[in-house]
Amino acid sequence: MAIITRATLRCPRCGKPQQAEMPVDACQFFYECRECHEVLRPKPGDCCVFCSYADVRCPPKQAGST
Ligand SMILES: [Zn+2]
C-alpha cells in the first residue's frame, strides 16, 4: 500500500488550505500557517497536526497499526 506524504492542511484560524510534506517516520505536533502564522497543534486524541487538519492521515497511521 502506497503511503501519501503530501497533504493539504486547512488552517482553522484563517481557513487557508496549504500543501505540506509529512515526515514518514514521525508525528508532527506543530505547524505554522503560512498565511496567518497561527501555530497549529493536534486536537485532543489526534497524534499530529495532519490527523487533525489535513485531508489525509499521517504516514504512521496510514501504515496501519490500529
Ligand atoms: Zn492561518
N, CA, C, O and the ligand as a Tripos MOL2 file, in Angstrom:
@<TRIPOS>MOLECULE
protein
  265   263    67     0     0
PROTEIN
NO_CHARGES

@<TRIPOS>ATOM
      1 N           0.8410   -1.2010    0.0000 N.3       1 MET1
      2 CA          0.0000    0.0000    0.0000 C.3       1 MET1
      3 C           0.8690    1.2400    0.0000 C.2       1 MET1
      4 O           1.8100    1.3540    0.7850 O.2       1 MET1
      5 N           0.5490    2.1590   -0.8780 N.am      2 ALA2
      6 CA          1.3530    3.3720   -1.0000 C.3       2 ALA2
      7 C           1.0270    4.3460    0.1190 C.2       2 ALA2
      8 O          -0.1220    4.4950    0.5350 O.2       2 ALA2
      9 N           2.0510    4.9840    0.5770 N.am      3 ILE3
     10 CA          1.8670    5.9650    1.6390 C.3       3 ILE3
     11 C           1.9160    7.3670    1.0470 C.2       3 ILE3
     12 O           2.8400    7.7260    0.3160 O.2       3 ILE3
     13 N           0.9140    8.1330    1.3790 N.am      4 ILE4
     14 CA          0.8490    9.5040    0.8830 C.3       4 ILE4
     15 C           1.6160   10.4120    1.8390 C.2       4 ILE4
     16 O           1.3630   10.4180    3.0440 O.2       4 ILE4
     17 N           2.5530   11.1780    1.2890 N.am      5 THR5
     18 CA          3.3290   12.0550    2.1670 C.3       5 THR5
     19 C           3.0080   13.5250    1.9560 C.2       5 THR5
     20 O           3.4670   14.3890    2.7040 O.2       5 THR5
     21 N           2.2140   13.7960    0.9280 N.am      6 ARG6
     22 CA          1.8590   15.1930    0.6840 C.3       6 ARG6
     23 C           0.4100   15.4070    1.0940 C.2       6 ARG6
     24 O          -0.4920   14.7300    0.6010 O.2       6 ARG6
     25 N           0.2020   16.3300    1.9790 N.am      7 ALA7
     26 CA         -1.1430   16.5660    2.4960 C.3       7 ALA7
     27 C          -1.5360   18.0160    2.3120 C.2       7 ALA7
     28 O          -0.6860   18.8950    2.1670 O.2       7 ALA7
     29 N          -2.8420   18.2510    2.3190 N.am      8 THR8
     30 CA         -3.3400   19.6110    2.3100 C.3       8 THR8
     31 C          -3.9330   19.9170    3.6710 C.2       8 THR8
     32 O          -4.9520   19.3510    4.0660 O.2       8 THR8
     33 N          -3.2850   20.8130    4.3730 N.am      9 LEU9
     34 CA         -3.8080   21.2440    5.6610 C.3       9 LEU9
     35 C          -4.7070   22.4510    5.4650 C.2       9 LEU9
     36 O          -4.4830   23.2780    4.5810 O.2       9 LEU9
     37 N          -5.7190   22.5340    6.3010 N.am     10 ARG10
     38 CA         -6.5570   23.7300    6.2830 C.3      10 ARG10
     39 C          -6.4540   24.3950    7.6460 C.2      10 ARG10
     40 O          -6.8060   23.8060    8.6680 O.2      10 ARG10
     41 N          -5.9750   25.6090    7.6460 N.am     11 CYS11
     42 CA         -5.7950   26.3360    8.8930 C.3      11 CYS11
     43 C          -7.1460   26.6470    9.5360 C.2      11 CYS11
     44 O          -8.0250   27.2000    8.8760 O.2      11 CYS11
     45 N          -7.3260   26.3030   10.8110 N.am     12 PRO12
     46 CA         -8.6140   26.5440   11.4690 C.3      12 PRO12
     47 C          -8.8470   28.0200   11.7730 C.2      12 PRO12
     48 O          -9.9760   28.4250   12.0490 O.2      12 PRO12
     49 N          -7.8040   28.8130   11.7240 N.am     13 ARG13
     50 CA         -7.9610   30.2320   12.0430 C.3      13 ARG13
     51 C          -8.3630   31.0520   10.8140 C.2      13 ARG13
     52 O          -9.3380   31.8030   10.8530 O.2      13 ARG13
     53 N          -7.6010   30.9000    9.7140 N.am     14 CYS14
     54 CA         -7.8910   31.7210    8.5340 C.3      14 CYS14
     55 C          -8.5390   30.9190    7.4110 C.2      14 CYS14
     56 O          -9.0120   31.4890    6.4280 O.2      14 CYS14
     57 N          -8.5590   29.5790    7.5580 N.am     15 GLY15
     58 CA         -9.2380   28.7550    6.5640 C.3      15 GLY15
     59 C          -8.4530   28.5220    5.2960 C.2      15 GLY15
     60 O          -8.9840   27.9580    4.3390 O.2      15 GLY15
     61 N          -7.2060   28.9390    5.2630 N.am     16 LYS16
     62 CA         -6.3820   28.8280    4.0680 C.3      16 LYS16
     63 C          -5.8260   27.4170    3.9220 C.2      16 LYS16
     64 O          -5.1270   26.9360    4.8140 O.2      16 LYS16
     65 N          -6.1270   26.7410    2.8020 N.am     17 PRO17
     66 CA         -5.5220   25.4320    2.5660 C.3      17 PRO17
     67 C          -4.0830   25.5810    2.1140 C.2      17 PRO17
     68 O          -3.7550   26.5300    1.4020 O.2      17 PRO17
     69 N          -3.2390   24.6800    2.5070 N.am     18 GLN18
     70 CA         -1.8440   24.7400    2.1090 C.3      18 GLN18
     71 C          -1.2320   23.3530    2.0690 C.2      18 GLN18
     72 O          -1.5380   22.4870    2.8890 O.2      18 GLN18
     73 N          -0.3480   23.1670    1.0790 N.am     19 GLN19
     74 CA          0.3050   21.8770    0.8970 C.3      19 GLN19
     75 C           1.4560   21.7470    1.8850 C.2      19 GLN19
     76 O           2.1950   22.7010    2.1280 O.2      19 GLN19
     77 N           1.5960   20.5660    2.4430 N.am     20 ALA20
     78 CA          2.7040   20.3140    3.3500 C.3      20 ALA20
     79 C           3.2030   18.8970    3.1490 C.2      20 ALA20
     80 O           2.4350   17.9860    2.8390 O.2      20 ALA20
     81 N           4.4880   18.7320    3.3300 N.am     21 GLU21
     82 CA          5.1150   17.4190    3.2270 C.3      21 GLU21
     83 C           5.1330   16.7930    4.6210 C.2      21 GLU21
     84 O           5.5730   17.4270    5.5800 O.2      21 GLU21
     85 N           4.6560   15.5530    4.7360 N.am     22 MET22
     86 CA          4.6300   14.9040    6.0480 C.3      22 MET22
     87 C           5.8840   14.0620    6.2490 C.2      22 MET22
     88 O           6.3200   13.3720    5.3270 O.2      22 MET22
     89 N           6.4600   14.1120    7.4300 N.am     23 PRO23
     90 CA          7.5660   13.1950    7.7330 C.3      23 PRO23
     91 C           7.0170   11.7810    7.8290 C.2      23 PRO23
     92 O           5.9590   11.5660    8.4190 O.2      23 PRO23
     93 N           7.7350   10.8010    7.2460 N.am     24 VAL24
     94 CA          7.1870    9.4380    7.1830 C.3      24 VAL24
     95 C           7.4150    8.6390    8.4570 C.2      24 VAL24
     96 O           6.7480    7.6300    8.6880 O.2      24 VAL24
     97 N           8.3410    9.0770    9.2720 N.am     25 ASP25
     98 CA          8.7080    8.2480   10.4150 C.3      25 ASP25
     99 C           8.4850    8.9380   11.7540 C.2      25 ASP25
    100 O           8.9920    8.4920   12.7840 O.2      25 ASP25
    101 N           7.7270   10.0270   11.7350 N.am     26 ALA26
    102 CA          7.4900   10.7330   12.9880 C.3      26 ALA26
    103 C           6.1740   11.4800   12.8950 C.2      26 ALA26
    104 O           5.6660   11.7450   11.8050 O.2      26 ALA26
    105 N           5.6300   11.8140   14.0540 N.am     27 CYS27
    106 CA          4.4250   12.6230   14.0760 C.3      27 CYS27
    107 C           4.8240   14.0850   14.2740 C.2      27 CYS27
    108 O           5.6940   14.4090   15.0820 O.2      27 CYS27
    109 N           4.1690   14.9440   13.5210 N.am     28 GLN28
    110 CA          4.4950   16.3670   13.6170 C.3      28 GLN28
    111 C           3.4510   17.0660   14.4870 C.2      28 GLN28
    112 O           2.2630   17.0750   14.1650 O.2      28 GLN28
    113 N           3.9070   17.6460   15.5840 N.am     29 PHE29
    114 CA          2.9850   18.2400   16.5490 C.3      29 PHE29
    115 C           2.6430   19.6840   16.2310 C.2      29 PHE29
    116 O           1.5640   20.1650   16.5770 O.2      29 PHE29
    117 N           3.5530   20.3670   15.5780 N.am     30 PHE30
    118 CA          3.3270   21.7800   15.3330 C.3      30 PHE30
    119 C           3.4170   22.1010   13.8530 C.2      30 PHE30
    120 O           4.2180   21.5200   13.1210 O.2      30 PHE30
    121 N           2.5810   23.0370   13.4260 N.am     31 TYR31
    122 CA          2.6620   23.5010   12.0570 C.3      31 TYR31
    123 C           2.2990   24.9710   12.0530 C.2      31 TYR31
    124 O           1.2680   25.3660   12.5970 O.2      31 TYR31
    125 N           3.1410   25.7740   11.4430 N.am     32 GLU32
    126 CA          2.8460   27.2000   11.4010 C.3      32 GLU32
    127 C           2.1800   27.5470   10.0800 C.2      32 GLU32
    128 O           2.7240   27.2740    9.0100 O.2      32 GLU32
    129 N           1.0150   28.1420   10.1580 N.am     33 CYS33
    130 CA          0.2810   28.5510    8.9700 C.3      33 CYS33
    131 C           1.0880   29.5900    8.1990 C.2      33 CYS33
    132 O           1.6150   30.5480    8.7650 O.2      33 CYS33
    133 N           1.1670   29.3650    6.8790 N.am     34 ARG34
    134 CA          1.9440   30.3010    6.0620 C.3      34 ARG34
    135 C           1.2090   31.6220    5.8690 C.2      34 ARG34
    136 O           1.8230   32.6300    5.5210 O.2      34 ARG34
    137 N          -0.0750   31.6200    6.0870 N.am     35 GLU35
    138 CA         -0.8610   32.8320    5.8730 C.3      35 GLU35
    139 C          -0.9030   33.7170    7.1100 C.2      35 GLU35
    140 O          -0.5040   34.8810    7.0750 O.2      35 GLU35
    141 N          -1.3990   33.1400    8.2140 N.am     36 CYS36
    142 CA         -1.6350   33.9700    9.4040 C.3      36 CYS36
    143 C          -0.6380   33.6760   10.5240 C.2      36 CYS36
    144 O          -0.6560   34.3260   11.5700 O.2      36 CYS36
    145 N           0.2370   32.6820   10.2900 N.am     37 HIS37
    146 CA          1.2910   32.3290   11.2510 C.3      37 HIS37
    147 C           0.7580   31.8090   12.5730 C.2      37 HIS37
    148 O           1.4560   31.8200   13.5860 O.2      37 HIS37
    149 N          -0.4770   31.3570   12.5500 N.am     38 GLU38
    150 CA         -1.0040   30.6190   13.6910 C.3      38 GLU38
    151 C          -0.2220   29.3120   13.8060 C.2      38 GLU38
    152 O           0.0230   28.6450   12.8020 O.2      38 GLU38
    153 N           0.1690   28.9460   15.0230 N.am     39 VAL39
    154 CA          0.8280   27.6620   15.2190 C.3      39 VAL39
    155 C          -0.2260   26.6220   15.5920 C.2      39 VAL39
    156 O          -0.8300   26.6790   16.6630 O.2      39 VAL39
    157 N          -0.4280   25.6760   14.6840 N.am     40 LEU40
    158 CA         -1.4370   24.6470   14.9010 C.3      40 LEU40
    159 C          -0.8830   23.5360   15.7740 C.2      40 LEU40
    160 O           0.2930   23.1800   15.6970 O.2      40 LEU40
    161 N          -1.7560   23.0030   16.5980 N.am     41 ARG41
    162 CA         -1.4220   21.8420   17.4330 C.3      41 ARG41
    163 C          -2.5010   20.7840   17.2150 C.2      41 ARG41
    164 O          -3.6190   21.1100   16.8160 O.2      41 ARG41
    165 N          -2.1720   19.5240   17.4740 N.am     42 PRO42
    166 CA         -3.1860   18.4740   17.2830 C.3      42 PRO42
    167 C          -4.3910   18.6760   18.2030 C.2      42 PRO42
    168 O          -4.2570   19.1690   19.3240 O.2      42 PRO42
    169 N          -5.5590   18.2910   17.7140 N.am     43 LYS43
    170 CA         -6.7370   18.2710   18.5770 C.3      43 LYS43
    171 C          -6.5930   17.1420   19.5770 C.2      43 LYS43
    172 O          -5.8330   16.2010   19.3450 O.2      43 LYS43
    173 N          -7.3200   17.2220   20.6950 N.am     44 PRO44
    174 CA         -7.2520   16.1220   21.6720 C.3      44 PRO44
    175 C          -7.5810   14.7880   21.0200 C.2      44 PRO44
    176 O          -8.5810   14.6740   20.3120 O.2      44 PRO44
    177 N          -6.7510   13.7810   21.2510 N.am     45 GLY45
    178 CA         -6.9970   12.4610   20.6870 C.3      45 GLY45
    179 C          -6.3000   12.2130   19.3690 C.2      45 GLY45
    180 O          -6.2170   11.0720   18.9160 O.2      45 GLY45
    181 N          -5.7940   13.2720   18.7450 N.am     46 ASP46
    182 CA         -5.0590   13.0990   17.5000 C.3      46 ASP46
    183 C          -3.5610   13.1070   17.7830 C.2      46 ASP46
    184 O          -3.0900   13.7560   18.7170 O.2      46 ASP46
    185 N          -2.8130   12.3570   16.9390 N.am     47 CYS47
    186 CA         -1.3870   12.2110   17.2070 C.3      47 CYS47
    187 C          -0.5750   13.3350   16.6090 C.2      47 CYS47
    188 O           0.5520   13.5770   17.0410 O.2      47 CYS47
    189 N          -1.1240   14.0340   15.6170 N.am     48 CYS48
    190 CA         -0.3390   15.0570   14.9550 C.3      48 CYS48
    191 C          -1.2490   16.0510   14.2370 C.2      48 CYS48
    192 O          -2.4510   15.8220   14.1050 O.2      48 CYS48
    193 N          -0.6740   17.1370   13.7820 N.am     49 VAL49
    194 CA         -1.4630   18.1790   13.1320 C.3      49 VAL49
    195 C          -2.1130   17.7000   11.8380 C.2      49 VAL49
    196 O          -3.1520   18.2200   11.4320 O.2      49 VAL49
    197 N          -1.4980   16.7050   11.1900 N.am     50 PHE50
    198 CA         -2.0680   16.2280    9.9330 C.3      50 PHE50
    199 C          -3.3640   15.4630   10.1780 C.2      50 PHE50
    200 O          -4.3280   15.6010    9.4250 O.2      50 PHE50
    201 N          -3.3800   14.6540   11.2370 N.am     51 CYS51
    202 CA         -4.6110   13.9250   11.5500 C.3      51 CYS51
    203 C          -5.7320   14.8930   11.9170 C.2      51 CYS51
    204 O          -6.9050   14.6020   11.6840 O.2      51 CYS51
    205 N          -5.3790   16.0300   12.4830 N.am     52 SER52
    206 CA         -6.4010   16.9870   12.8990 C.3      52 SER52
    207 C          -6.8690   17.8860   11.7580 C.2      52 SER52
    208 O          -8.0580   18.1870   11.6510 O.2      52 SER52
    209 N          -5.9510   18.3090   10.9160 N.am     53 TYR53
    210 CA         -6.2910   19.3890    9.9860 C.3      53 TYR53
    211 C          -6.0820   19.0770    8.5160 C.2      53 TYR53
    212 O          -6.4850   19.8660    7.6610 O.2      53 TYR53
    213 N          -5.4650   17.9510    8.1990 N.am     54 ALA54
    214 CA         -5.1910   17.6710    6.7890 C.3      54 ALA54
    215 C          -6.2180   16.7090    6.1990 C.2      54 ALA54
    216 O          -7.0170   16.1120    6.9200 O.2      54 ALA54
    217 N          -6.1810   16.5720    4.8830 N.am     55 ASP55
    218 CA         -7.1350   15.7090    4.1900 C.3      55 ASP55
    219 C          -6.7200   14.2420    4.2000 C.2      55 ASP55
    220 O          -7.5220   13.3750    3.8540 O.2      55 ASP55
    221 N          -5.4980   13.9550    4.5860 N.am     56 VAL56
    222 CA         -5.0660   12.5700    4.7370 C.3      56 VAL56
    223 C          -4.4490   12.3930    6.1140 C.2      56 VAL56
    224 O          -3.9740   13.3510    6.7250 O.2      56 VAL56
    225 N          -4.4630   11.1700    6.5880 N.am     57 ARG57
    226 CA         -3.8730   10.9070    7.8890 C.3      57 ARG57
    227 C          -2.3620   10.7780    7.7460 C.2      57 ARG57
    228 O          -1.8410   10.6200    6.6420 O.2      57 ARG57
    229 N          -1.6760   10.8480    8.8630 N.am     58 CYS58
    230 CA         -0.2200   10.8640    8.8250 C.3      58 CYS58
    231 C           0.3200    9.4930    8.4090 C.2      58 CYS58
    232 O          -0.3650    8.4830    8.5710 O.2      58 CYS58
    233 N           1.5370    9.4540    7.8780 N.am     59 PRO59
    234 CA          2.1170    8.1870    7.4100 C.3      59 PRO59
    235 C           2.1040    7.0590    8.4430 C.2      59 PRO59
    236 O           1.7760    5.9330    8.0700 O.2      59 PRO59
    237 N           2.4390    7.2860    9.7120 N.am     60 PRO60
    238 CA          2.3540    6.1750   10.6750 C.3      60 PRO60
    239 C           0.9440    5.5830   10.7800 C.2      60 PRO60
    240 O           0.7970    4.3710   10.9380 O.2      60 PRO60
    241 N          -0.0910    6.4230   10.6930 N.am     61 LYS61
    242 CA         -1.4730    5.9270   10.7280 C.3      61 LYS61
    243 C          -1.8170    5.1970    9.4410 C.2      61 LYS61
    244 O          -2.4870    4.1650    9.4650 O.2      61 LYS61
    245 N          -1.3530    5.7380    8.3090 N.am     62 GLN62
    246 CA         -1.6220    5.0740    7.0400 C.3      62 GLN62
    247 C          -0.9690    3.7040    6.9960 C.2      62 GLN62
    248 O          -1.5170    2.7600    6.4270 O.2      62 GLN62
    249 N           0.2110    3.6030    7.6060 N.am     63 ALA63
    250 CA          0.9360    2.3310    7.6110 C.3      63 ALA63
    251 C           0.1800    1.2650    8.3810 C.2      63 ALA63
    252 O           0.3910    0.0680    8.1890 O.2      63 ALA63
    253 N          -0.7170    1.7270    9.2660 N.am     64 GLY64
    254 CA         -1.7790    0.8600    9.6600 C.3      64 GLY64
    255 C          -1.7630    0.1400   10.9910 C.2      64 GLY64
    256 O          -2.5120   -0.8210   11.1690 O.2      64 GLY64
    257 N          -0.9330    0.5700   11.9370 N.am     65 SER65
    258 CA         -1.0830   -0.0160   13.2470 C.3      65 SER65
    259 C          -2.2780    0.6510   13.9100 C.2      65 SER65
    260 O          -2.2320    1.8330   14.2520 O.2      65 SER65
    261 N          -3.3090   -0.0880   14.0800 N.am     66 THR66
    262 CA         -4.5950    0.3480   14.6400 C.3      66 THR66
    263 C          -4.9430    1.7830   14.3490 C.2      66 THR66
    264 O          -5.9980    2.2600   14.7670 O.2      66 THR66
    265 ZN         -3.9450   30.5070    9.0710 Zn       67 ZN67
@<TRIPOS>BOND
     1     1     2 1
     2     2     3 1
     3     3     4 2
     4     3     5 am
     5     5     6 1
     6     6     7 1
     7     7     8 2
     8     7     9 am
     9     9    10 1
    10    10    11 1
    11    11    12 2
    12    11    13 am
    13    13    14 1
    14    14    15 1
    15    15    16 2
    16    15    17 am
    17    17    18 1
    18    18    19 1
    19    19    20 2
    20    19    21 am
    21    21    22 1
    22    22    23 1
    23    23    24 2
    24    23    25 am
    25    25    26 1
    26    26    27 1
    27    27    28 2
    28    27    29 am
    29    29    30 1
    30    30    31 1
    31    31    32 2
    32    31    33 am
    33    33    34 1
    34    34    35 1
    35    35    36 2
    36    35    37 am
    37    37    38 1
    38    38    39 1
    39    39    40 2
    40    39    41 am
    41    41    42 1
    42    42    43 1
    43    43    44 2
    44    43    45 am
    45    45    46 1
    46    46    47 1
    47    47    48 2
    48    47    49 am
    49    49    50 1
    50    50    51 1
    51    51    52 2
    52    51    53 am
    53    53    54 1
    54    54    55 1
    55    55    56 2
    56    55    57 am
    57    57    58 1
    58    58    59 1
    59    59    60 2
    60    59    61 am
    61    61    62 1
    62    62    63 1
    63    63    64 2
    64    63    65 am
    65    65    66 1
    66    66    67 1
    67    67    68 2
    68    67    69 am
    69    69    70 1
    70    70    71 1
    71    71    72 2
    72    71    73 am
    73    73    74 1
    74    74    75 1
    75    75    76 2
    76    75    77 am
    77    77    78 1
    78    78    79 1
    79    79    80 2
    80    79    81 am
    81    81    82 1
    82    82    83 1
    83    83    84 2
    84    83    85 am
    85    85    86 1
    86    86    87 1
    87    87    88 2
    88    87    89 am
    89    89    90 1
    90    90    91 1
    91    91    92 2
    92    91    93 am
    93    93    94 1
    94    94    95 1
    95    95    96 2
    96    95    97 am
    97    97    98 1
    98    98    99 1
    99    99   100 2
   100    99   101 am
   101   101   102 1
   102   102   103 1
   103   103   104 2
   104   103   105 am
   105   105   106 1
   106   106   107 1
   107   107   108 2
   108   107   109 am
   109   109   110 1
   110   110   111 1
   111   111   112 2
   112   111   113 am
   113   113   114 1
   114   114   115 1
   115   115   116 2
   116   115   117 am
   117   117   118 1
   118   118   119 1
   119   119   120 2
   120   119   121 am
   121   121   122 1
   122   122   123 1
   123   123   124 2
   124   123   125 am
   125   125   126 1
   126   126   127 1
   127   127   128 2
   128   127   129 am
   129   129   130 1
   130   130   131 1
   131   131   132 2
   132   131   133 am
   133   133   134 1
   134   134   135 1
   135   135   136 2
   136   135   137 am
   137   137   138 1
   138   138   139 1
   139   139   140 2
   140   139   141 am
   141   141   142 1
   142   142   143 1
   143   143   144 2
   144   143   145 am
   145   145   146 1
   146   146   147 1
   147   147   148 2
   148   147   149 am
   149   149   150 1
   150   150   151 1
   151   151   152 2
   152   151   153 am
   153   153   154 1
   154   154   155 1
   155   155   156 2
   156   155   157 am
   157   157   158 1
   158   158   159 1
   159   159   160 2
   160   159   161 am
   161   161   162 1
   162   162   163 1
   163   163   164 2
   164   163   165 am
   165   165   166 1
   166   166   167 1
   167   167   168 2
   168   167   169 am
   169   169   170 1
   170   170   171 1
   171   171   172 2
   172   171   173 am
   173   173   174 1
   174   174   175 1
   175   175   176 2
   176   175   177 am
   177   177   178 1
   178   178   179 1
   179   179   180 2
   180   179   181 am
   181   181   182 1
   182   182   183 1
   183   183   184 2
   184   183   185 am
   185   185   186 1
   186   186   187 1
   187   187   188 2
   188   187   189 am
   189   189   190 1
   190   190   191 1
   191   191   192 2
   192   191   193 am
   193   193   194 1
   194   194   195 1
   195   195   196 2
   196   195   197 am
   197   197   198 1
   198   198   199 1
   199   199   200 2
   200   199   201 am
   201   201   202 1
   202   202   203 1
   203   203   204 2
   204   203   205 am
   205   205   206 1
   206   206   207 1
   207   207   208 2
   208   207   209 am
   209   209   210 1
   210   210   211 1
   211   211   212 2
   212   211   213 am
   213   213   214 1
   214   214   215 1
   215   215   216 2
   216   215   217 am
   217   217   218 1
   218   218   219 1
   219   219   220 2
   220   219   221 am
   221   221   222 1
   222   222   223 1
   223   223   224 2
   224   223   225 am
   225   225   226 1
   226   226   227 1
   227   227   228 2
   228   227   229 am
   229   229   230 1
   230   230   231 1
   231   231   232 2
   232   231   233 am
   233   233   234 1
   234   234   235 1
   235   235   236 2
   236   235   237 am
   237   237   238 1
   238   238   239 1
   239   239   240 2
   240   239   241 am
   241   241   242 1
   242   242   243 1
   243   243   244 2
   244   243   245 am
   245   245   246 1
   246   246   247 1
   247   247   248 2
   248   247   249 am
   249   249   250 1
   250   250   251 1
   251   251   252 2
   252   251   253 am
   253   253   254 1
   254   254   255 1
   255   255   256 2
   256   255   257 am
   257   257   258 1
   258   258   259 1
   259   259   260 2
   260   259   261 am
   261   261   262 1
   262   262   263 1
   263   263   264 2
@<TRIPOS>SUBSTRUCTURE
     1 MET1         2 RESIDUE 1 A MET
     2 ALA2         6 RESIDUE 1 A ALA
     3 ILE3        10 RESIDUE 1 A ILE
     4 ILE4        14 RESIDUE 1 A ILE
     5 THR5        18 RESIDUE 1 A THR
     6 ARG6        22 RESIDUE 1 A ARG
     7 ALA7        26 RESIDUE 1 A ALA
     8 THR8        30 RESIDUE 1 A THR
     9 LEU9        34 RESIDUE 1 A LEU
    10 ARG10       38 RESIDUE 1 A ARG
    11 CYS11       42 RESIDUE 1 A CYS
    12 PRO12       46 RESIDUE 1 A PRO
    13 ARG13       50 RESIDUE 1 A ARG
    14 CYS14       54 RESIDUE 1 A CYS
    15 GLY15       58 RESIDUE 1 A GLY
    16 LYS16       62 RESIDUE 1 A LYS
    17 PRO17       66 RESIDUE 1 A PRO
    18 GLN18       70 RESIDUE 1 A GLN
    19 GLN19       74 RESIDUE 1 A GLN
    20 ALA20       78 RESIDUE 1 A ALA
    21 GLU21       82 RESIDUE 1 A GLU
    22 MET22       86 RESIDUE 1 A MET
    23 PRO23       90 RESIDUE 1 A PRO
    24 VAL24       94 RESIDUE 1 A VAL
    25 ASP25       98 RESIDUE 1 A ASP
    26 ALA26      102 RESIDUE 1 A ALA
    27 CYS27      106 RESIDUE 1 A CYS
    28 GLN28      110 RESIDUE 1 A GLN
    29 PHE29      114 RESIDUE 1 A PHE
    30 PHE30      118 RESIDUE 1 A PHE
    31 TYR31      122 RESIDUE 1 A TYR
    32 GLU32      126 RESIDUE 1 A GLU
    33 CYS33      130 RESIDUE 1 A CYS
    34 ARG34      134 RESIDUE 1 A ARG
    35 GLU35      138 RESIDUE 1 A GLU
    36 CYS36      142 RESIDUE 1 A CYS
    37 HIS37      146 RESIDUE 1 A HIS
    38 GLU38      150 RESIDUE 1 A GLU
    39 VAL39      154 RESIDUE 1 A VAL
    40 LEU40      158 RESIDUE 1 A LEU
    41 ARG41      162 RESIDUE 1 A ARG
    42 PRO42      166 RESIDUE 1 A PRO
    43 LYS43      170 RESIDUE 1 A LYS
    44 PRO44      174 RESIDUE 1 A PRO
    45 GLY45      178 RESIDUE 1 A GLY
    46 ASP46      182 RESIDUE 1 A ASP
    47 CYS47      186 RESIDUE 1 A CYS
    48 CYS48      190 RESIDUE 1 A CYS
    49 VAL49      194 RESIDUE 1 A VAL
    50 PHE50      198 RESIDUE 1 A PHE
    51 CYS51      202 RESIDUE 1 A CYS
    52 SER52      206 RESIDUE 1 A SER
    53 TYR53      210 RESIDUE 1 A TYR
    54 ALA54      214 RESIDUE 1 A ALA
    55 ASP55      218 RESIDUE 1 A ASP
    56 VAL56      222 RESIDUE 1 A VAL
    57 ARG57      226 RESIDUE 1 A ARG
    58 CYS58      230 RESIDUE 1 A CYS
    59 PRO59      234 RESIDUE 1 A PRO
    60 PRO60      238 RESIDUE 1 A PRO
    61 LYS61      242 RESIDUE 1 A LYS
    62 GLN62      246 RESIDUE 1 A GLN
    63 ALA63      250 RESIDUE 1 A ALA
    64 GLY64      254 RESIDUE 1 A GLY
    65 SER65      258 RESIDUE 1 A SER
    66 THR66      262 RESIDUE 1 A THR
    67 ZN67       265 GROUP 0 **** ****
